[in-house]
Structures are given as C-alpha cells and as structure tokens.
Amino acid sequence: MKVSICVLAAVMVTFAAAEDAFADASEGQSYFSVMGSYIDDDDDRNIEDGIDGGQFSFGYAFHKDWNVEAMVSASRGDGSPNVNYMGLGIDLQREFRRDERFSPYLHAGVGYFDADPVGQPADDGAMYSYGLGFYLDLFSSNVALRGEWRNRTDGAASSNLTDNLFSLGLQLPFGAGTPKWVDSDGDGVSDGMDRCPNTAAGAQVDSYGCELDSDGDGVVDRLDQCPNTPKGVRVDSRGCGLDSDGDGVTDDRDNCPNTPAGARVDENGCELDGDGDGVVDRLDECPNTPAGDPVDNRGCTLRGEYVLQGTEFETNSDRLTPESVRVLDEVVATLKKYPELEFEVGGHTDDTGSAEYNLGLSSRRAQTVHDYLASKGIAVSRMTVKGYGESSPIETNATDEGRAANRRVSLRVVEE
C-alpha cells in the first residue's frame, strides 16, 4: 500500500511539474520518470514474484547520447516474514536515436540497497545493476512511454542476491530549455522524424516527410508530368517513359527500337509500310505495290529481269569482288522471303574479246552467283543458270559506261 501511494504521488508531482514539457528529454533537459515494476526475485529471498514495486527517477540529458539519472526504487516482498525493500542509486544511460519516436537505451548503475524484514533487524549493502530500455513518444505529445529491464544485484544479505525487474511507466521532460515541436520545412512532419528535410513549400508528403511518388517511378508527384507510369518502366526527369529513338513511342511499348530520326511510325513504334510489302515507306521506291506481289529490297515487284546492281568481278575472272558479297547478301534476304519464287541466274558481258570467250565467261560468272546463293541457303531447285555472253546488251558497247552496264548478272523470274 505504501508503495502504491508513493507511485501515485510521484505521478501527480511529475504531471504537475511538466506543464510545458515534451516527450523525450533533449540535450540540456531534465526529466521525471515513474514506473511500476514486476519483480522476479532471487530464489534465495523465499518470497513470491509479482507486481509489487515501483521506481521513481530524476534525470538529466547532459549529452545528445547520454543521460545521468538518480533513482529511488521501493517494493514489498510477501514471504515469511514480509520484507520491505528500498534502493537508492545513480545510473548512466546511453540513448540511441534520441530525436525519433522510438528511442532505445542501455543503462548501468551503482547505489545503496536496504532490506527491512517486518519485525526483524534491517540489512543493507551496496547495489549495482545494468539493463536496457526504451522511450516511445505517445501521440506526438509531451509524454513518453518508458519500458525497462534491470538486472539488480545487492549485498544486503550474507551473500549477493540478484533480481530481475521489468518496469513500465511514463517519462516527462521539463525545464526552461524544453524544445518545442519543430518543423523547419513546414511539411507537417517534425524535424526529428523528417527523412527529407527542406521539402518544397506545399508539397504533399508521407509520414516520413518525403514527397509522394504515387506511381513509384522515382519522380515525385509534384514534378511528374506522366502520372500512373506502369511499374518498372524507366523514366526521364519528368517522370515520363524513355523514348530512346525519339519516335514518340516510349521504350516500354516500342516494338521497333532504334527507328531512324524523322521516320513515321505506328502505335508500336514501327515504321509505316503503307502497301504491306515488307519494305517501309521511307525506303519503298515503288509504293502501292499490289498485295501479295514479291518485291525486292527497294519495294518493287520482282517481275521479268532484275539486274543485280553492284555485283562485280575481277577483270577477266569469275571471282566476286568483296563489295559484291554485300549486294548478294541482300538478294539472299529477299529471296528467302519468297521461297516459292523460281528464277534464272543470267550472265552477260560486253563485246570486248571473242564471242566464244565472252559466252564462257558469262556462264562462269552466272554459276559463281548461283553457287554463292546456294551456300547461303537458297534451294538449288529454284535456280537455273545461263550465260548470254555479249548477245544481249542493254547499252552501247561504244563507251566505257555502256560496256560497264553490259557486264552484268541478272535474275529473271520464271513466270508460271
């Protein structure tokens, strides 16, 4: 009963003294603390464990991480006989995260302990303890919930006895130096809790004082010009999906990345192909090709004879020049798109030299092109080979330019 009266009185004194106090003591502040205790007594005391004690403390935060605290504890042990206990001590606390709502701490201390059995002489001796605890800000008020575990050893008996105290109560700071609730950037979150100081005026923030980013793209709502960006999409500084090729279709929807600058594209970011012949409008030299017509890489229908421009050979030889390989590779790509297409590979020369020699040279050159196409996967069954020699000129053989045009290899589509 005496313990309860003392605890109640301490609470009343604490509240009365803390009219302008705030939750956690800050550096340079003092505080009161009052707690009730459940005591797990040393077995050698021969008394029952229970909620039968309390602790009143007066402390001072002399450093941002350290408190010093004077403590009075009292309890009553029910046994044979009943025993009244009182401890006087001084503790040193190491506090962590003092400016946050939850602040854990470690403590250790020394003091004086008195054990007064009812009807018998009292015993006393030294006391020392250690343990841990926490402060929890309640409702952003000036009251902190305090919890603590204390391992206490005393020398009041013939041998040292050790008890474990589990305490819970309230703490209130006081004094002229009590800091007021500070919100430097005016976002509604106190500086102690604000993980994003200096927030722009008027910005909406979360409970940690950081601006909202509703779509989680890394750009806060205040600056986000493209809200509701799908999760995982990479964005620019405006919060809009990246458009690496600048075609107006963001990368996450672009099925044709790296579109050339200025090209017209569809909603998938792919260049337009108005006649559907597989050659985009930008490169199509023959727009409006009839549907289904096979076309070359210029978008023109493959009909009749098709000269393989750029296919050249070494002088008086059937060996291809390195530049010709690139041209033939483009022909291979076109022919693979139309596997049903059959054609003749025809060789032609100018009239330099004998007609017999030119006929043989044109045949060998046509065969070289045939063999190259076959090596790249064009079925031999689709191709025939014929040398025409100098018999089918397309330009005059009287000029260098005309003779160069007549030295050619062509494909002639076989019409059914």
C-alpha positions in Angstrom: 0.0 0.0 0.0 2.8 2.4 0.9 4.4 1.6 -2.5 1.2 2.4 -4.4 0.8 5.7 -2.5 4.4 6.7 -3.3 3.9 5.8 -7.0 0.7 7.7 -7.3 2.2 10.7 -5.6 5.2 10.6 -7.9 2.9 10.6 -11.0 1.0 13.6 -9.7 4.2 15.5 -9.0 5.5 14.6 -12.4 2.4 15.9 -14.3 2.3 19.0 -12.2 5.9 19.8 -12.9 5.7 19.1 -16.6 3.1 21.6 -17.8 5.3 22.7 -20.7 7.3 19.5 -21.2 7.6 17.4 -24.2 8.1 13.7 -24.9 11.8 12.9 -24.9 14.4 14.8 -23.0 16.7 16.6 -25.4 20.3 17.6 -24.7 20.3 20.0 -21.8 16.9 19.0 -20.4 15.9 17.3 -17.1 13.1 14.8 -16.7 10.9 12.9 -14.3 10.1 9.2 -14.7 7.7 7.0 -12.7 7.2 3.2 -13.4 5.6 0.2 -11.8 7.7 -3.0 -11.7 7.2 -6.7 -11.9 10.0 -8.3 -9.8 11.4 -11.7 -10.5 13.1 -12.1 -7.1 16.2 -14.2 -6.4 15.0 -17.7 -5.2 17.0 -17.3 -2.0 14.8 -14.5 -0.8 11.9 -17.0 -0.4 9.3 -14.5 -1.5 6.7 -14.5 -4.3 7.4 -12.9 -7.6 4.9 -10.3 -8.7 3.9 -6.7 -9.5 4.9 -5.3 -6.1 7.2 -2.4 -6.6 7.9 0.8 -8.4 10.6 3.2 -9.4 10.9 7.0 -9.4 13.7 8.7 -11.3 15.1 12.2 -11.9 17.5 12.5 -14.8 19.4 15.0 -16.9 20.4 14.7 -20.6 24.0 16.1 -20.4 24.9 15.0 -24.0 23.0 14.1 -27.1 23.6 10.4 -26.4 24.0 10.3 -22.6 21.8 10.7 -19.6 22.6 10.6 -15.9 19.8 9.6 -13.6 19.1 9.4 -9.8 16.7 6.6 -9.0 14.6 5.5 -6.0 13.0 2.1 -6.1 10.7 0.5 -3.5 8.9 -2.8 -3.2 7.3 -5.2 -0.8 8.0 -8.9 -0.7 5.4 -11.3 0.6 7.1 -14.1 2.5 7.9 -15.2 6.0 8.3 -12.6 7.1 7.2 -9.9 4.7 10.1 -7.6 3.6 10.2 -4.0 2.5 12.9 -3.2 0.0 14.3 0.2 -1.0 17.1 1.1 -3.4 18.9 4.4 -4.0 21.1 4.6 -7.0 22.6 6.6 -9.8 22.5 5.3 -13.4 24.3 6.2 -16.6 22.3 5.8 -19.8 23.4 5.5 -23.4 20.5 6.6 -25.5 20.1 5.9 -29.3 18.0 7.9 -31.8 17.0 10.5 -29.1 15.2 12.6 -31.7 13.0 9.8 -33.0 9.7 8.5 -31.8 11.3 5.2 -30.6 14.5 5.6 -28.6 16.2 2.5 -27.1 18.8 2.8 -24.4 21.3 0.9 -22.3 21.9 1.6 -18.7 24.2 0.7 -15.8 24.5 2.0 -12.2 25.5 1.7 -8.6 23.8 2.5 -5.3 22.6 1.6 -1.8 20.1 -1.2 -1.0 18.1 -1.7 2.2 16.1 -4.9 3.1 13.7 -4.4 6.1 12.0 -7.6 7.3 8.9 -6.9 9.3 9.7 -7.4 13.0 13.4 -8.1 12.4 16.6 -6.0 12.1 17.2 -4.4 8.7 20.1 -5.3 6.4 21.7 -3.0 3.9 24.6 -3.0 1.4 25.8 -2.0 -2.0 23.7 -2.3 -5.1 24.7 -2.4 -8.8 22.7 -3.0 -11.9 22.6 -3.0 -15.6 20.0 -3.5 -18.4 18.2 -1.9 -21.3 15.0 0.0 -22.1 13.1 2.3 -24.5 11.2 5.5 -24.8 8.2 5.7 -27.1 6.6 9.0 -27.9 2.8 8.9 -27.3 0.6 10.8 -29.7 3.2 13.4 -30.6 2.6 14.8 -27.1 5.0 15.6 -24.3 4.6 12.2 -22.7 6.8 9.2 -23.4 6.1 5.6 -22.6 9.1 4.1 -20.9 9.9 0.4 -20.6 12.9 -1.1 -18.9 14.6 -4.4 -17.8 17.0 -4.2 -14.9 19.3 -6.9 -13.6 20.0 -5.8 -10.0 22.5 -7.4 -7.5 22.7 -6.3 -3.9 24.9 -7.2 -0.9 22.3 -6.6 1.9 22.2 -10.3 2.8 25.0 -12.7 3.8 25.5 -13.4 0.1 24.8 -11.4 -3.0 21.3 -11.8 -4.4 20.2 -10.9 -7.9 16.7 -9.8 -9.0 15.2 -9.0 -12.4 12.9 -6.0 -12.6 10.6 -5.4 -15.5 9.2 -1.9 -15.4 6.7 0.2 -17.4 5.7 3.8 -16.9 5.8 7.3 -18.1 8.5 9.9 -18.6 8.1 13.7 -19.0 10.9 16.2 -19.7 10.8 19.6 -18.1 12.8 22.8 -17.7 13.3 26.2 -19.4 15.3 24.6 -22.2 12.5 22.3 -23.4 12.5 22.4 -27.2 9.2 23.0 -29.0 8.0 20.8 -31.8 10.0 22.0 -34.8 9.1 21.6 -38.5 11.6 23.6 -40.4 10.3 23.0 -43.9 6.6 23.3 -42.8 5.5 19.9 -44.3 3.7 18.8 -41.2 6.4 16.3 -40.1 8.7 17.2 -37.2 12.4 17.6 -37.9 13.2 14.6 -35.7 11.1 12.3 -37.9 11.7 14.1 -41.2 13.9 12.0 -43.5 13.5 14.5 -46.3 14.3 18.0 -44.9 13.9 21.1 -47.0 10.8 19.8 -48.8 9.3 22.4 -51.3 6.5 24.5 -49.9 3.1 23.0 -50.4 4.3 19.6 -51.5 2.4 16.5 -50.3 4.5 14.3 -48.1 4.3 10.9 -46.4 4.7 10.2 -42.7 8.5 10.5 -43.0 8.3 13.9 -44.6 9.2 12.7 -48.1 7.3 13.8 -51.2 4.8 11.4 -52.6 5.6 9.3 -55.6 2.3 7.6 -56.3 3.5 5.5 -59.3 6.9 4.7 -57.8 8.9 5.8 -60.8 11.4 7.8 -58.8 9.9 11.2 -59.7 7.8 12.9 -57.1 4.2 13.7 -57.9 4.9 17.5 -57.9 7.3 17.1 -60.8 5.7 14.1 -62.5 4.2 15.0 -65.9 3.3 11.4 -66.6 1.5 10.1 -63.6 0.4 6.4 -63.4 3.5 5.2 -65.2 3.4 1.3 -65.2 5.7 -0.3 -62.6 9.2 -1.0 -63.7 9.2 1.4 -66.7 12.3 3.6 -66.9 11.5 7.3 -66.9 13.2 10.6 -67.6 13.4 13.6 -65.2 9.8 14.5 -66.0 8.5 11.0 -64.9 7.7 10.0 -68.5 8.8 6.8 -70.1 12.0 7.0 -72.0 11.8 7.2 -75.8 15.4 6.4 -76.8 14.8 6.7 -80.6 12.6 9.8 -80.3 9.8 8.3 -82.4 7.1 9.3 -79.9 6.6 5.8 -78.6 8.0 5.1 -75.2 10.6 2.3 -74.9 8.3 0.0 -72.9 5.8 0.0 -75.8 8.3 0.3 -78.7 8.5 -3.0 -80.7 11.0 -1.4 -83.1 13.7 0.4 -81.1 16.4 2.4 -82.9 14.0 3.8 -85.5 15.8 6.4 -87.7 15.2 10.0 -86.8 12.2 11.5 -88.5 10.6 8.2 -89.6 6.9 7.9 -89.3 5.8 5.1 -87.0 2.7 3.3 -85.9 1.5 2.9 -82.3 4.0 0.1 -81.7 6.9 2.3 -82.7 7.5 0.5 -86.1 7.9 2.4 -89.4 4.9 2.6 -91.6 4.6 0.2 -94.6 1.5 1.5 -96.5 1.3 -1.2 -99.1 2.3 -4.0 -96.7 5.1 -5.3 -99.0 7.6 -5.6 -96.1 9.5 -2.5 -97.2 8.9 0.5 -95.0 7.6 3.7 -96.7 10.8 5.5 -96.1 12.7 3.0 -98.3 9.9 2.0 -100.7 10.7 3.2 -104.2 7.6 1.5 -105.5 4.7 2.4 -103.2 1.2 0.9 -103.7 2.6 -2.5 -104.8 -0.3 -4.9 -105.4 -0.9 -7.1 -102.4 1.0 -10.4 -102.5 3.5 -9.3 -105.1 7.1 -10.4 -104.3 9.3 -7.4 -104.1 13.0 -6.6 -103.9 14.7 -4.6 -101.2 13.5 -1.4 -102.9 9.9 -2.4 -102.6 9.5 -3.0 -106.3 7.7 -6.1 -107.8 10.0 -8.9 -108.8 8.9 -9.4 -112.4 10.9 -10.1 -115.6 14.6 -9.4 -115.4 16.2 -7.9 -112.4 19.8 -6.7 -112.7 22.0 -7.3 -109.6 23.4 -3.8 -109.4 26.8 -3.7 -107.8 27.7 -7.3 -108.5 31.1 -7.1 -110.0 34.0 -9.5 -110.7 37.7 -9.2 -111.0 38.9 -8.4 -114.6 38.6 -11.4 -116.9 37.7 -13.6 -113.9 34.6 -15.2 -112.3 35.8 -14.2 -108.8 33.5 -11.8 -106.9 34.9 -8.6 -105.5 34.4 -8.1 -101.8 31.9 -5.3 -102.4 29.7 -7.7 -104.3 29.2 -10.0 -101.3 27.2 -7.3 -99.5 24.9 -6.9 -102.6 24.3 -10.7 -102.8 23.5 -11.0 -99.1 20.7 -8.5 -99.6 19.5 -10.6 -102.5 19.5 -13.7 -100.3 17.4 -11.9 -97.7 14.8 -11.0 -100.4 14.7 -14.5 -101.9 14.2 -16.1 -98.5 11.0 -14.1 -98.1 9.6 -15.7 -101.2 10.5 -19.4 -101.1 8.2 -20.3 -103.9 9.9 -17.9 -106.4 11.9 -19.6 -109.2 14.4 -17.7 -111.3 17.2 -17.8 -113.8 20.7 -16.5 -113.0 21.9 -15.0 -116.2 25.5 -13.8 -117.0 26.3 -11.0 -119.6 29.4 -9.4 -120.9 30.4 -6.6 -123.2 31.8 -7.2 -126.7 35.5 -7.0 -125.7 37.2 -10.2 -126.8 35.9 -13.1 -128.8 32.2 -14.1 -128.7 33.2 -17.6 -127.7 35.3 -16.4 -124.8 32.6 -14.0 -123.6 30.0 -16.7 -123.6 32.1 -19.0 -121.4 33.0 -16.1 -119.0 29.3 -15.1 -118.7 28.4 -18.7 -117.9 31.1 -19.0 -115.2 30.1 -15.7 -113.6 26.5 -16.7 -113.5 27.5 -20.0 -111.9 29.5 -18.2 -109.3 26.5 -16.2 -108.3 24.3 -19.4 -108.3 26.8 -21.1 -106.0 27.0 -18.2 -103.6 23.2 -18.0 -103.3 23.1 -21.8 -102.7 25.8 -21.5 -100.0 23.5 -19.1 -98.2 20.5 -21.4 -98.1 18.7 -20.7 -101.4 17.5 -24.1 -102.8 19.2 -25.2 -105.9 15.9 -26.4 -107.3 14.7 -22.9 -107.5 17.6 -21.7 -109.8 18.8 -22.2 -113.3 22.0 -20.8 -114.8 22.6 -19.4 -118.3 25.4 -17.4 -119.9 24.4 -15.0 -122.7 27.9 -13.6 -123.5 27.7 -10.4 -125.5 24.4 -11.2 -127.2 22.0 -9.1 -125.0 23.5 -5.7 -124.4 21.4 -3.1 -122.6 23.7 -0.1 -123.5 26.1 0.7 -126.3 29.4 -1.0 -126.3 31.0 2.1 -127.9 31.6 3.8 -124.5 33.2 2.7 -121.2 30.0 3.4 -119.4 27.9 1.4 -121.8 30.3 -1.6 -121.6 30.2 -1.4 -117.8 26.4 -1.6 -117.9 26.5 -4.6 -120.2 28.8 -6.6 -117.9 26.2 -7.7 -115.5 24.5 -10.6 -113.7 20.7 -10.6 -113.6 17.8 -12.7 -112.1 14.9 -13.4 -114.4 11.8 -14.5 -112.6 10.2 -17.6 -114.1 6.5 -16.9 -114.7 4.2 -19.8 -114.4 
